[in-house]
Amino acid sequence: MSVDIVGSTALKQNNLQDNSKIWIAAINKFNTQMSAYFMGCINSNKTKPIYEDISKLIIIPDIWKSVGDEIIYKVRIKSYKVALFYILNFKESIETYVSKHYSNSETYGHLDLKATSWTAGFPVKNSILTSIQANKDFTDYIGPSMDVGFRICKFSTNRRFVIGHSLAIFLLEYKSDHLKIIYQGKQKIHGIDKDYPIIYIQMNNKRIKDDEFVLTNACEPDGTKLLDYLKSDKKNEVPFLSECEFFDTISEQYKELFTFQLKYIDKDTNINSYDDTNVSDIDPCEFIEEYLISK
């Protein structure tokens, strides 16, 4: 889950000398308070009766990266319902932050926030790397799913919360009435050898008039039809969660990739420790982790 400030570059350039404290204060406040809003939403909502069946699966997301005016969170998910919970709370926290800090501010009124989220499966297809930076352990996530996730960020705006293909399937499967999910068609993405579906969640932004937004955006599609379409897209695999109904089936293509890659991966260290003799004895479902990445 990724969130970053819209308009921060202009704020810096317009306040290079006398008012440099203005943009420094804006970024400091974002870095210290945005996470508090997000975690606050999670803690206040996870006890609601509607989430009783998944309450034990809800954990607090970690900050994976923070680069000035951008924060990226990550969390392991075991259920598509949990994915919906995180996205609803991420969306709510962003809208609340904008409303309280930007909407009615003379100093920061032109600032806004935009969000992007996607999922990535590990350690097959993508990889987890660990290293030591500044005497601290650092975990990095690399692979095709991560590349696509960062590429689709450019389609996000303060009103369009862009989500990845797999995450869209998770959210549409739940058939929630709390999200307006809109399909914009496929786009060619630099460095990605396939056209990719651009899907976004409509944010509630009171500074953009609804009639203006409707005139410049696609209509909300039928959720069931969009779900069927995304699942039938052969260029983008249907995601799976080993402990979750609807998504506990692994494709044959994925099993082949798993068998090939397993000899290069260790469960704990991600370093090669397996050989070809025991690959067939390992169950892919016990090995795979799916992470929700938000930017």
Backbone as JSON, one array per atom type, in Angstrom:
{
  "sequence": "MSVDIVGSTALKQNNLQDNSKIWIAAINKFNTQMSAYFMGCINSNKTKPIYEDISKLIIIPDIWKSVGDEIIYKVRIKSYKVALFYILNFKESIETYVSKHYSNSETYGHLDLKATSWTAGFPVKNSILTSIQANKDFTDYIGPSMDVGFRICKFSTNRRFVIGHSLAIFLLEYKSDHLKIIYQGKQKIHGIDKDYPIIYIQMNNKRIKDDEFVLTNACEPDGTKLLDYLKSDKKNEVPFLSECEFFDTISEQYKELFTFQLKYIDKDTNINSYDDTNVSDIDPCEFIEEYLISK",
  "N": [[0.86, -1.18, 0.0], [0.73, 2.04, -0.99], [1.27, 5.48, -0.42], [1.46, 8.84, -1.35], [2.42, 12.32, -1.38], [0.65, 14.65, -3.29], [1.65, 17.35, -5.18], [3.81, 18.17, -3.71], [6.33, 18.71, -4.8], [6.02, 21.15, -6.18], [5.43, 22.74, -3.97], [7.87, 22.73, -2.62], [9.57, 23.96, -4.52], [8.45, 26.49, -4.7], [9.0, 27.55, -2.3], [11.7, 27.94, -1.65], [13.47, 29.62, -0.3], [12.72, 31.86, 1.83], [10.53, 30.59, 3.03], [11.1, 27.89, 3.62], [10.54, 26.26, 5.75], [7.89, 25.65, 5.54], [7.37, 23.58, 3.61], [8.97, 21.61, 4.72], [7.74, 21.19, 7.18], [5.28, 20.18, 6.27], [5.98, 17.72, 5.11], [7.18, 16.42, 7.28], [5.0, 16.23, 9.02], [3.32, 14.58, 7.53], [4.85, 12.2, 7.45], [4.95, 11.51, 10.15], [2.3, 11.44, 11.03], [0.56, 10.21, 9.15], [0.78, 7.4, 9.25], [-0.17, 7.01, 11.82], [-2.85, 7.67, 11.53], [-3.65, 5.62, 9.79], [-3.07, 3.23, 11.26], [-4.68, 3.76, 13.41], [-7.26, 3.63, 12.3], [-7.34, 0.9, 11.65], [-7.14, -0.34, 14.2], [-9.45, 0.62, 15.44], [-11.5, -0.37, 13.87], [-11.23, -3.14, 13.6], [-12.45, -4.52, 15.62], [-15.11, -4.53, 15.13], [-18.28, -6.19, 14.68], [-18.68, -7.14, 12.04], [-16.21, -7.94, 11.18], [-15.52, -10.08, 12.7], [-14.99, -12.78, 12.03], [-12.5, -12.72, 10.85], [-10.78, -11.51, 12.54], [-8.58, -12.55, 13.93], [-6.73, -12.79, 11.97], [-5.9, -10.33, 11.31], [-3.29, -8.1, 11.28], [-0.96, -5.51, 12.2], [0.13, -3.49, 9.58], [3.49, -3.18, 8.26], [5.83, -0.49, 7.84], [7.42, -0.48, 4.89], [9.06, 1.05, 3.18], [10.08, 4.45, 3.38], [10.18, 7.45, 1.87], [10.68, 10.48, 2.14], [8.22, 12.26, 0.85], [6.64, 10.04, 0.45], [5.19, 6.97, 1.46], [5.46, 3.5, 1.89], [3.68, 0.65, 2.63], [3.61, -2.74, 3.87], [2.15, -5.97, 4.18], [1.49, -9.28, 5.22], [-0.97, -11.37, 3.82], [-3.71, -13.61, 4.41], [-6.22, -14.08, 3.63], [-8.82, -13.12, 1.38], [-10.74, -11.52, 2.4], [-9.42, -10.2, 4.44], [-7.69, -8.67, 2.93], [-9.52, -6.88, 1.79], [-10.31, -5.58, 4.14], [-7.94, -4.2, 4.9], [-7.63, -2.47, 2.69], [-9.98, -0.91, 2.77], [-9.57, 0.44, 5.2], [-7.17, 1.74, 4.7], [-7.93, 3.46, 2.65], [-9.88, 4.98, 4.03], [-8.28, 6.21, 5.99], [-6.59, 7.83, 4.47], [-8.41, 9.6, 3.24], [-9.41, 10.85, 5.52], [-7.12, 12.08, 6.52], [-6.51, 13.92, 4.45], [-8.81, 15.51, 4.54], [-8.58, 16.7, 7.08], [-6.09, 18.0, 7.1], [-5.49, 19.24, 4.66], [-7.74, 20.12, 3.11], [-9.06, 22.5, 4.06], [-7.01, 24.31, 4.39], [-5.07, 27.21, 4.19], [-2.36, 27.33, 3.7], [-1.58, 24.74, 2.9], [-3.48, 24.0, 1.08], [-3.39, 23.28, -1.63], [-2.24, 20.84, -1.66], [-2.43, 17.23, -1.77], [-3.29, 13.7, -1.49], [-2.32, 10.6, -2.99], [-2.92, 7.15, -3.84], [-1.75, 3.75, -4.23], [-2.06, 0.24, -4.64], [-1.03, -3.19, -4.51], [-0.61, -6.78, -4.92], [1.84, -9.32, -4.19], [3.29, -12.47, -4.69], [5.31, -14.69, -2.76], [7.84, -17.22, -2.18], [7.95, -17.82, -4.84], [8.11, -16.8, -8.21], [8.49, -14.14, -7.36], [10.99, -12.59, -5.26], [12.43, -12.49, -1.95], [14.77, -10.47, -0.49], [17.39, -10.11, 1.85], [19.38, -7.85, 3.74], [22.0, -5.96, 5.34], [21.78, -2.72, 6.41], [23.08, 0.27, 7.48], [23.65, -0.89, 9.95], [21.34, -2.25, 10.46], [18.86, -4.76, 9.87], [17.55, -5.18, 6.65], [14.84, -5.67, 4.5], [14.11, -6.52, 1.21], [11.95, -6.53, -1.62], [11.63, -8.1, -4.65], [10.93, -8.64, -8.17], [8.71, -9.72, -10.87], [6.01, -9.04, -10.15], [6.39, -6.95, -8.38], [7.63, -5.1, -10.04], [5.53, -4.49, -11.83], [3.69, -3.4, -10.02], [4.97, -1.0, -9.14], [5.05, 0.3, -11.58], [2.36, 0.82, -12.23], [1.73, 2.82, -10.56], [1.89, 5.32, -11.69], [-0.55, 5.84, -12.81], [-2.22, 6.56, -10.81], [-4.2, 8.99, -9.07], [-5.34, 11.82, -7.1], [-7.98, 11.14, -6.93], [-8.18, 8.66, -7.99], [-7.53, 5.61, -6.86], [-5.38, 3.4, -7.62], [-5.28, -0.12, -8.24], [-3.73, -3.36, -8.25], [-4.03, -6.18, -10.56], [-4.44, -8.78, -9.29], [-5.17, -8.0, -6.7], [-7.52, -6.62, -7.26], [-9.16, -8.73, -8.01], [-9.4, -10.09, -5.55], [-10.84, -8.14, -4.07], [-13.17, -7.78, -5.57], [-14.29, -10.3, -5.4], [-15.31, -10.38, -2.86], [-17.48, -8.76, -3.08], [-18.15, -6.17, -2.09], [-20.05, -3.36, -0.97], [-18.91, -1.05, -0.33], [-16.92, -0.01, -1.85], [-16.17, 1.66, -4.85], [-15.3, 0.3, -7.71], [-13.52, 0.76, -10.61], [-13.0, 0.11, -14.04], [-10.55, 0.89, -16.37], [-9.64, -0.01, -18.77], [-7.02, -1.57, -20.78], [-3.49, -0.9, -20.64], [-0.39, -0.11, -22.2], [2.6, -0.75, -20.6], [5.68, 0.53, -19.7], [8.49, -1.53, -20.01], [7.13, -3.82, -19.34], [6.03, -6.78, -20.7], [3.36, -6.99, -21.74], [-0.05, -6.0, -22.15], [-1.66, -4.24, -19.58], [-4.33, -4.41, -17.23], [-5.92, -1.51, -16.09], [-7.16, -0.6, -13.12], [-9.15, 1.02, -10.75], [-9.98, 2.34, -7.48], [-12.53, 4.48, -6.57], [-11.91, 7.44, -4.95], [-13.13, 9.42, -2.21], [-13.25, 12.64, -2.65], [-13.75, 15.74, -1.71], [-13.06, 18.07, -2.9], [-13.16, 17.82, -5.57], [-15.58, 18.11, -7.95], [-18.42, 16.03, -8.29], [-19.87, 15.86, -10.73], [-18.01, 16.77, -12.56], [-16.08, 14.78, -12.3], [-17.44, 12.5, -13.21], [-17.78, 13.11, -15.89], [-15.24, 12.87, -16.89], [-14.36, 10.3, -16.5], [-14.52, 6.69, -16.67], [-17.49, 4.63, -16.53], [-18.78, 2.9, -13.62], [-18.29, -0.54, -13.69], [-20.21, -3.63, -14.02], [-19.77, -5.59, -11.25], [-19.56, -8.42, -11.09], [-19.22, -9.2, -13.77], [-16.81, -7.9, -14.36], [-15.11, -9.21, -12.57], [-15.2, -11.86, -13.6], [-14.06, -11.37, -16.07], [-11.44, -10.53, -15.41], [-10.49, -12.85, -14.19], [-10.4, -14.53, -16.35], [-8.38, -13.61, -17.86], [-5.64, -14.57, -19.46], [-3.04, -13.67, -19.49], [-2.52, -12.67, -17.05], [-2.24, -14.18, -14.06], [-4.64, -15.86, -11.95], [-4.78, -15.11, -8.55], [-3.65, -16.9, -5.57], [-4.38, -18.12, -2.29], [-3.24, -20.07, 0.2], [-4.68, -20.86, 2.47], [-7.28, -20.11, 2.11], [-10.66, -20.0, 1.06], [-11.94, -20.17, -2.28], [-9.54, -19.25, -3.37], [-7.57, -21.22, -3.19], [-6.44, -22.9, -5.01], [-3.78, -23.94, -6.96], [-2.33, -23.15, -10.03], [-1.26, -25.27, -12.78], [0.85, -24.23, -14.22], [2.04, -22.58, -12.34], [2.86, -24.44, -10.46], [4.85, -25.77, -11.88], [6.73, -23.72, -12.14], [7.29, -23.31, -9.48], [8.52, -25.77, -8.77], [10.82, -25.58, -10.31], [12.08, -23.29, -9.26], [12.43, -23.82, -6.57], [14.79, -25.11, -5.75], [16.55, -23.08, -5.52], [15.88, -21.66, -3.35], [15.51, -20.98, 0.1], [13.47, -21.61, 2.9], [13.79, -19.99, 5.18], [16.06, -18.32, 4.83], [16.13, -17.64, 2.19], [18.17, -18.56, 0.62], [19.84, -20.86, -1.49], [19.25, -24.14, -0.59], [18.06, -26.48, -1.08], [17.91, -29.54, -2.93], [17.46, -31.33, -6.07], [16.44, -33.78, -5.32], [14.54, -33.81, -3.3], [12.5, -32.12, -3.99], [9.97, -32.85, -5.0], [8.62, -33.68, -2.78], [7.7, -31.58, -1.36], [5.11, -29.43, -0.43], [3.61, -26.97, -2.32], [1.64, -25.27, -1.3], [2.22, -24.93, 1.37], [4.3, -23.29, 1.41], [4.15, -20.85, 0.23], [3.81, -17.32, 0.31], [1.68, -14.51, 0.37], [1.8, -11.12, -0.2], [0.49, -7.95, 0.58], [1.09, -5.0, -0.95], [1.37, -1.63, -0.47], [1.31, 1.6, -1.73]],
  "CA": [[0.0, 0.0, 0.0], [1.58, 3.22, -1.14], [0.61, 6.78, -0.4], [2.41, 9.94, -1.43], [1.84, 13.66, -1.44], [0.5, 15.3, -4.6], [1.91, 18.78, -5.1], [4.92, 18.47, -2.81], [7.44, 19.28, -5.56], [5.71, 22.57, -6.38], [5.53, 23.4, -2.68], [9.31, 22.92, -2.35], [10.14, 24.94, -5.46], [7.91, 27.83, -4.44], [9.4, 28.0, -0.96], [13.11, 27.56, -1.53], [14.26, 30.49, 0.56], [12.15, 32.38, 3.07], [9.52, 29.75, 3.67], [11.44, 26.47, 3.5], [9.94, 25.53, 6.85], [6.53, 25.26, 5.16], [7.36, 22.24, 3.01], [9.57, 20.66, 5.68], [6.69, 20.87, 8.15], [4.27, 19.36, 5.6], [6.5, 16.36, 4.94], [7.35, 15.84, 8.61], [3.67, 15.89, 9.53], [2.87, 13.42, 6.75], [5.6, 11.01, 7.87], [4.67, 11.14, 11.54], [0.88, 11.29, 11.34], [-0.18, 9.36, 8.23], [0.75, 6.04, 9.8], [-1.03, 7.03, 13.01], [-4.22, 7.63, 11.03], [-3.87, 4.28, 9.22], [-3.12, 2.25, 12.35], [-5.85, 4.08, 14.22], [-8.43, 3.07, 11.62], [-7.29, -0.56, 11.79], [-7.43, -0.73, 15.58], [-10.83, 0.95, 15.81], [-12.46, -1.1, 13.05], [-11.07, -4.59, 13.61], [-13.3, -5.11, 16.66], [-16.51, -4.49, 14.71], [-18.83, -7.54, 14.46], [-18.57, -7.56, 10.65], [-14.87, -8.51, 10.95], [-15.27, -11.06, 13.76], [-14.45, -14.04, 11.51], [-11.12, -12.56, 10.37], [-10.06, -10.66, 13.5], [-7.3, -13.17, 14.29], [-5.81, -12.7, 10.82], [-5.55, -8.92, 11.11], [-2.09, -7.63, 11.95], [-0.62, -4.14, 11.83], [1.1, -3.44, 8.47], [4.79, -2.56, 8.5], [6.35, 0.46, 6.85], [8.52, -1.09, 4.16], [9.94, 2.14, 2.77], [9.6, 5.82, 3.55], [11.09, 8.32, 1.14], [10.21, 11.86, 2.15], [6.79, 12.48, 0.67], [6.01, 8.78, 0.05], [5.29, 5.87, 2.42], [5.01, 2.22, 1.35], [3.41, -0.34, 3.67], [3.45, -4.1, 3.4], [1.59, -6.87, 5.18], [1.16, -10.61, 4.69], [-2.41, -11.63, 3.89], [-4.1, -15.02, 4.32], [-7.63, -14.13, 3.24], [-9.24, -11.99, 0.55], [-11.51, -10.62, 3.28], [-8.44, -9.38, 5.13], [-7.23, -7.69, 1.93], [-10.56, -5.86, 1.74], [-10.24, -4.82, 5.39], [-6.81, -3.28, 4.84], [-7.86, -1.44, 1.68], [-11.01, 0.0, 3.29], [-8.99, 1.28, 6.24], [-6.17, 2.58, 4.06], [-8.7, 4.49, 1.96], [-10.49, 5.85, 5.03], [-7.25, 7.0, 6.67], [-6.12, 8.84, 3.52], [-9.47, 10.6, 3.1], [-9.46, 11.6, 6.78], [-5.92, 12.93, 6.59], [-6.68, 15.03, 3.5], [-9.87, 16.37, 5.04], [-8.15, 17.44, 8.27], [-4.84, 18.75, 6.96], [-5.33, 19.93, 3.38], [-8.95, 20.65, 2.48], [-9.4, 23.87, 4.46], [-5.79, 24.97, 4.79], [-4.57, 28.23, 3.27], [-0.96, 27.02, 3.39], [-1.42, 23.44, 2.25], [-4.72, 23.7, 0.38], [-3.18, 22.71, -2.95], [-1.67, 19.5, -1.51], [-3.39, 16.13, -1.74], [-2.63, 12.41, -1.41], [-2.75, 9.58, -3.93], [-2.57, 5.83, -3.34], [-1.67, 2.6, -5.12], [-1.84, -1.01, -3.9], [-0.99, -4.42, -5.31], [-0.13, -7.94, -4.18], [2.94, -10.06, -4.78], [3.48, -13.76, -4.05], [6.7, -15.06, -2.5], [9.05, -16.82, -2.89], [7.88, -18.2, -6.25], [7.88, -15.7, -9.13], [9.15, -12.98, -6.78], [11.98, -12.99, -4.26], [12.69, -11.65, -0.78], [16.2, -10.33, -0.24], [17.72, -9.48, 3.12], [20.71, -7.27, 3.8], [22.22, -5.09, 6.5], [22.02, -1.33, 6.04], [23.21, 1.12, 8.67], [23.63, -1.8, 11.1], [19.99, -2.78, 10.66], [18.38, -5.69, 8.85], [16.63, -4.58, 5.67], [14.22, -6.65, 3.61], [13.68, -5.96, -0.06], [11.07, -7.41, -2.4], [11.87, -7.87, -6.07], [10.3, -9.59, -9.06], [7.75, -9.18, -11.85], [4.84, -8.42, -9.51], [6.83, -5.68, -7.82], [7.84, -4.19, -11.17], [4.22, -4.04, -12.3], [3.12, -2.55, -9.0], [5.56, 0.33, -9.19], [4.73, 0.92, -12.87], [0.97, 1.3, -12.29], [1.59, 4.0, -9.68], [1.77, 6.55, -12.48], [-1.95, 6.04, -13.18], [-2.97, 7.0, -9.63], [-4.39, 10.42, -8.83], [-6.0, 12.04, -5.82], [-9.33, 10.56, -6.98], [-8.08, 7.28, -8.49], [-6.7, 4.71, -6.05], [-5.14, 2.29, -8.55], [-4.99, -1.4, -7.6], [-3.24, -4.38, -9.15], [-4.95, -7.19, -11.09], [-4.79, -9.79, -8.28], [-5.89, -7.35, -5.61], [-8.86, -6.34, -7.76], [-9.91, -9.99, -7.93], [-9.73, -10.3, -4.13], [-11.86, -7.18, -3.63], [-14.43, -8.05, -6.3], [-14.84, -11.57, -4.91], [-16.06, -10.1, -1.63], [-18.71, -8.06, -3.48], [-18.39, -5.12, -1.1], [-20.76, -2.17, -1.43], [-18.21, 0.12, 0.22], [-15.91, 0.44, -2.79], [-16.51, 1.83, -6.26], [-14.16, -0.18, -8.47], [-13.73, 1.18, -11.99], [-12.05, -0.45, -15.0], [-10.21, 1.89, -17.38], [-9.08, -0.63, -19.96], [-5.62, -2.0, -20.68], [-2.49, 0.07, -21.04], [0.97, -0.6, -22.37], [3.43, -0.26, -19.51], [7.1, 0.45, -20.05], [9.24, -2.61, -19.38], [6.27, -4.98, -19.1], [5.74, -7.36, -22.01], [1.95, -7.32, -21.89], [-0.97, -4.92, -21.79], [-2.07, -4.48, -18.2], [-5.62, -3.76, -16.9], [-5.85, -0.41, -15.12], [-8.36, -0.65, -12.29], [-8.97, 1.9, -9.59], [-11.04, 2.58, -6.52], [-12.86, 5.9, -6.55], [-11.74, 8.07, -3.64], [-14.04, 10.51, -1.88], [-12.48, 13.89, -2.58], [-14.77, 16.79, -1.75], [-12.59, 19.23, -3.68], [-13.43, 17.55, -6.97], [-17.01, 18.0, -8.12], [-18.82, 14.73, -8.81], [-20.26, 15.93, -12.13], [-16.76, 16.88, -13.32], [-15.42, 13.48, -12.29], [-18.21, 11.59, -14.06], [-17.55, 13.46, -17.29], [-13.87, 12.56, -17.3], [-14.0, 8.95, -16.09], [-15.36, 5.59, -17.12], [-18.57, 4.25, -15.62], [-18.51, 1.76, -12.77], [-18.79, -1.72, -14.37], [-20.83, -4.69, -13.24], [-18.68, -6.23, -10.51], [-19.45, -9.84, -11.43], [-18.65, -9.3, -15.11], [-15.41, -7.5, -14.29], [-14.41, -10.31, -11.89], [-15.07, -12.96, -14.56], [-13.12, -10.94, -17.11], [-10.09, -10.54, -14.86], [-10.1, -14.24, -13.96], [-10.2, -15.19, -17.64], [-7.22, -12.98, -18.52], [-4.58, -15.57, -19.42], [-1.74, -13.04, -19.32], [-2.38, -12.34, -15.63], [-2.73, -15.34, -13.32], [-5.54, -15.71, -10.8], [-3.97, -15.28, -7.34], [-4.11, -17.94, -4.66], [-4.04, -18.05, -0.88], [-3.31, -21.49, 0.54], [-5.62, -21.12, 3.56], [-8.48, -19.31, 1.85], [-11.59, -20.51, 0.08], [-11.97, -19.49, -3.58], [-8.21, -18.97, -3.92], [-6.64, -22.22, -2.68], [-6.03, -23.78, -6.11], [-2.58, -23.48, -7.65], [-2.32, -23.55, -11.44], [-0.18, -26.17, -13.17], [1.97, -23.39, -14.62], [2.7, -22.1, -11.13], [3.53, -25.58, -9.85], [6.09, -26.0, -12.62], [7.65, -22.66, -11.77], [7.65, -23.6, -8.1], [9.48, -26.87, -8.78], [12.08, -25.1, -10.88], [12.72, -22.28, -8.42], [12.59, -24.24, -5.19], [16.16, -25.49, -5.43], [17.33, -21.86, -5.3], [15.24, -20.89, -2.27], [15.4, -21.56, 1.43], [12.31, -21.03, 3.57], [14.14, -18.99, 6.18], [17.09, -17.39, 4.42], [16.02, -17.39, 0.76], [19.41, -19.0, 0.0], [19.73, -22.22, -1.99], [19.64, -25.23, 0.3], [17.36, -27.68, -1.51], [18.39, -30.14, -4.17], [16.38, -31.89, -6.88], [15.95, -35.08, -4.83], [13.4, -33.7, -2.38], [11.56, -31.11, -4.46], [8.62, -33.4, -5.2], [8.0, -33.98, -1.49], [7.32, -30.32, -0.7], [3.8, -28.93, -0.86], [3.67, -25.53, -2.61], [0.69, -24.51, -0.49], [2.79, -24.66, 2.68], [5.54, -22.55, 1.22], [3.94, -19.58, -0.48], [3.28, -16.18, 1.05], [1.16, -13.42, -0.47], [1.91, -9.85, 0.5], [-0.2, -6.77, 0.06], [2.01, -3.87, -0.97], [0.63, -0.4, -0.68], [2.19, 2.74, -1.97]],
  "C": [[0.89, 1.23, 0.0], [0.75, 4.49, -1.11], [1.67, 7.86, -0.5], [1.7, 11.27, -1.66], [1.8, 14.17, -2.88], [0.73, 16.79, -4.42], [3.09, 19.16, -4.23], [6.1, 19.12, -3.54], [7.23, 20.78, -5.78], [5.84, 23.35, -5.08], [6.99, 23.68, -2.33], [9.88, 24.02, -3.24], [9.67, 26.36, -5.19], [8.32, 28.4, -3.09], [10.85, 27.64, -0.68], [13.86, 28.38, -0.5], [13.54, 30.83, 1.86], [11.24, 31.4, 3.8], [9.81, 28.25, 3.55], [10.82, 25.64, 4.61], [8.55, 25.02, 6.5], [6.52, 23.84, 4.61], [7.99, 21.2, 3.92], [8.53, 20.23, 6.7], [5.64, 19.95, 7.54], [4.72, 17.91, 5.48], [6.7, 15.67, 6.29], [6.01, 15.4, 9.19], [3.12, 14.65, 8.83], [3.54, 12.15, 7.25], [5.27, 10.57, 9.29], [3.2, 10.83, 11.8], [0.1, 10.37, 10.4], [-0.3, 7.93, 8.75], [-0.15, 5.95, 11.02], [-2.5, 6.97, 12.61], [-4.56, 6.21, 10.55], [-4.01, 3.24, 10.33], [-4.32, 2.49, 13.26], [-7.12, 3.52, 13.63], [-8.49, 1.55, 11.81], [-7.71, -0.98, 13.2], [-8.88, -0.45, 15.98], [-11.85, 0.1, 15.06], [-12.37, -2.62, 13.17], [-11.95, -5.28, 14.66], [-14.78, -5.11, 16.28], [-17.0, -5.9, 14.39], [-18.65, -8.04, 13.03], [-17.23, -8.24, 10.36], [-14.53, -9.6, 11.96], [-14.6, -12.33, 13.23], [-13.01, -13.93, 11.02], [-10.25, -11.81, 11.36], [-8.7, -11.23, 13.87], [-6.27, -13.09, 13.18], [-5.32, -11.28, 10.58], [-4.33, -8.56, 11.94], [-1.79, -6.21, 11.47], [0.41, -4.16, 10.7], [2.41, -2.78, 8.9], [5.06, -1.49, 7.46], [7.54, -0.22, 6.18], [9.54, -0.04, 3.76], [9.27, 3.48, 3.02], [10.62, 6.75, 2.92], [10.5, 9.73, 1.08], [8.7, 11.98, 2.05], [6.07, 11.21, 0.2], [6.25, 7.72, 1.13], [4.73, 4.61, 1.76], [4.87, 1.23, 2.5], [3.34, -1.74, 3.05], [2.91, -4.96, 4.55], [1.28, -8.21, 4.51], [-0.33, -10.85, 4.86], [-2.68, -13.13, 3.7], [-5.54, -15.19, 3.88], [-7.97, -12.92, 2.38], [-10.09, -11.02, 1.36], [-10.58, -9.68, 4.05], [-7.9, -8.3, 4.19], [-8.23, -6.55, 1.83], [-10.5, -4.97, 2.98], [-9.12, -3.79, 5.34], [-7.07, -2.14, 3.85], [-8.91, -0.43, 2.15], [-10.42, 0.95, 4.33], [-7.91, 2.2, 5.69], [-6.86, 3.76, 3.37], [-9.29, 5.49, 2.96], [-9.45, 6.76, 5.69], [-6.72, 8.11, 5.76], [-7.15, 9.96, 3.39], [-9.58, 11.47, 4.36], [-8.29, 12.56, 6.89], [-6.07, 14.15, 5.68], [-7.71, 16.02, 4.02], [-9.39, 17.25, 6.2], [-6.96, 18.35, 8.03], [-4.73, 19.58, 5.69], [-6.57, 20.69, 2.91], [-9.24, 22.11, 2.81], [-8.18, 24.67, 4.9], [-5.34, 26.0, 3.75], [-3.15, 27.91, 2.82], [-0.82, 25.77, 2.56], [-2.64, 23.05, 1.42], [-4.55, 23.07, -0.98], [-2.55, 21.31, -2.88], [-2.78, 18.46, -1.45], [-2.59, 14.84, -1.59], [-3.15, 11.49, -2.5], [-2.21, 8.23, -3.47], [-2.55, 4.78, -4.45], [-1.46, 1.36, -4.26], [-1.82, -2.19, -4.86], [-0.52, -5.57, -4.42], [1.03, -8.59, -4.93], [3.14, -11.35, -3.99], [4.95, -14.09, -3.91], [6.75, -16.49, -1.95], [9.06, -17.24, -4.37], [7.48, -16.99, -7.08], [8.53, -14.41, -8.66], [10.09, -13.45, -5.68], [12.09, -11.97, -3.13], [14.19, -11.65, -0.53], [16.42, -9.64, 1.09], [19.15, -8.98, 3.08], [20.81, -6.43, 5.07], [22.58, -3.7, 6.0], [22.01, -0.48, 7.3], [23.03, 0.3, 9.95], [22.24, -2.32, 11.43], [19.64, -3.73, 9.53], [17.39, -5.0, 7.94], [16.13, -5.66, 4.73], [13.75, -5.95, 2.35], [12.86, -7.0, -0.81], [11.25, -7.09, -3.87], [11.16, -8.94, -6.89], [9.28, -8.94, -9.97], [6.55, -8.48, -11.22], [5.18, -7.07, -8.92], [7.05, -4.65, -8.93], [6.52, -3.62, -11.67], [3.6, -3.07, -11.3], [3.66, -1.13, -9.03], [5.21, 1.05, -10.49], [3.31, 1.5, -12.87], [0.75, 2.5, -11.38], [1.36, 5.28, -10.48], [0.33, 6.84, -12.9], [-2.8, 6.52, -12.0], [-3.07, 8.52, -9.59], [-5.04, 10.59, -7.46], [-7.41, 11.47, -5.79], [-9.3, 9.09, -7.43], [-7.06, 6.49, -7.68], [-6.49, 3.44, -6.88], [-4.73, 1.03, -7.8], [-4.55, -2.41, -8.66], [-4.31, -5.4, -9.52], [-5.39, -8.18, -10.01], [-5.57, -9.19, -7.12], [-7.32, -7.02, -6.02], [-9.73, -7.59, -7.68], [-10.31, -10.27, -6.49], [-10.9, -9.41, -3.7], [-13.21, -7.44, -4.29], [-15.08, -9.34, -5.82], [-15.69, -11.35, -3.67], [-17.38, -9.4, -1.91], [-19.11, -6.99, -2.45], [-19.12, -3.94, -1.73], [-20.03, -0.89, -1.02], [-17.15, 0.67, -0.73], [-16.49, 0.57, -4.19], [-15.26, 1.47, -7.07], [-14.41, 0.04, -9.96], [-12.61, 0.64, -12.88], [-11.83, 0.58, -16.11], [-9.7, 1.3, -18.68], [-7.62, -1.0, -19.75], [-4.69, -0.93, -21.22], [-1.15, -0.64, -21.26], [1.84, 0.05, -21.29], [4.89, -0.5, -19.85], [7.8, -0.67, -19.28], [8.44, -3.85, -19.11], [5.78, -5.51, -20.45], [4.3, -7.85, -22.12], [1.14, -6.07, -21.57], [-1.55, -5.24, -20.41], [-3.37, -3.74, -17.89], [-5.45, -2.7, -15.82], [-7.19, -0.34, -14.39], [-8.14, 0.27, -11.09], [-10.22, 1.96, -8.72], [-11.29, 4.08, -6.49], [-12.74, 6.44, -5.12], [-12.8, 9.15, -3.45], [-13.22, 11.77, -1.68], [-13.44, 15.05, -2.78], [-14.35, 18.0, -2.58], [-12.76, 19.01, -5.18], [-14.93, 17.32, -7.12], [-17.37, 16.68, -8.79], [-19.18, 14.79, -10.29], [-19.03, 16.05, -13.04], [-16.07, 15.53, -13.41], [-16.11, 12.49, -13.21], [-17.93, 11.86, -15.54], [-16.18, 13.05, -17.8], [-13.44, 11.15, -16.95], [-14.99, 7.92, -16.6], [-16.44, 5.29, -16.09], [-18.15, 3.04, -14.79], [-19.1, 0.51, -13.44], [-19.54, -2.66, -13.43], [-19.72, -5.5, -12.58], [-18.47, -7.69, -10.89], [-18.82, -10.02, -12.81], [-17.17, -8.93, -15.12], [-14.58, -8.6, -13.63], [-14.17, -11.47, -12.85], [-14.05, -12.62, -15.64], [-11.68, -11.02, -16.61], [-9.59, -11.96, -14.62], [-9.78, -14.97, -15.27], [-8.99, -14.64, -18.4], [-6.01, -13.91, -18.4], [-3.2, -14.97, -19.21], [-1.47, -12.64, -17.86], [-3.03, -13.45, -14.81], [-3.7, -14.96, -12.21], [-4.71, -15.97, -9.54], [-4.47, -16.44, -6.5], [-3.58, -17.69, -3.26], [-4.27, -19.44, -0.31], [-4.33, -21.82, 1.62], [-6.97, -20.44, 3.35], [-9.36, -19.95, 0.79], [-11.59, -19.62, -1.16], [-10.58, -19.36, -4.21], [-7.16, -19.98, -3.46], [-6.19, -23.22, -3.75], [-4.85, -23.17, -6.86], [-2.59, -24.01, -9.08], [-1.14, -24.46, -11.73], [1.07, -25.38, -13.56], [2.76, -22.92, -13.39], [3.45, -23.23, -10.43], [4.84, -25.88, -10.55], [7.14, -24.97, -12.26], [8.17, -22.87, -10.35], [8.73, -24.68, -8.04], [10.84, -26.42, -9.29], [12.82, -24.18, -9.91], [13.08, -22.77, -7.04], [14.03, -24.56, -4.82], [17.06, -24.28, -5.18], [16.87, -21.11, -4.05], [15.26, -21.67, -0.97], [14.26, -20.85, 2.17], [12.67, -19.87, 4.48], [15.1, -17.93, 5.66], [17.0, -16.97, 2.97], [17.32, -17.72, 0.01], [19.26, -20.46, -0.39], [20.17, -23.25, -0.96], [18.94, -26.54, -0.09], [18.03, -28.25, -2.75], [17.23, -30.83, -4.86], [15.77, -33.15, -6.28], [14.72, -34.95, -3.95], [12.37, -32.68, -2.81], [10.14, -31.64, -4.53], [7.9, -33.67, -3.89], [7.48, -32.74, -0.78], [6.03, -29.79, -1.3], [3.89, -27.42, -1.1], [2.78, -24.71, -1.7], [1.26, -24.16, 0.89], [3.96, -23.69, 2.61], [5.32, -21.12, 0.76], [3.31, -18.54, 0.4], [2.8, -15.12, 0.06], [1.19, -12.15, 0.36], [1.1, -8.79, -0.22], [0.76, -5.6, 0.18], [1.21, -2.62, -1.28], [1.58, 0.77, -0.78], [1.35, 4.01, -2.11]]
}
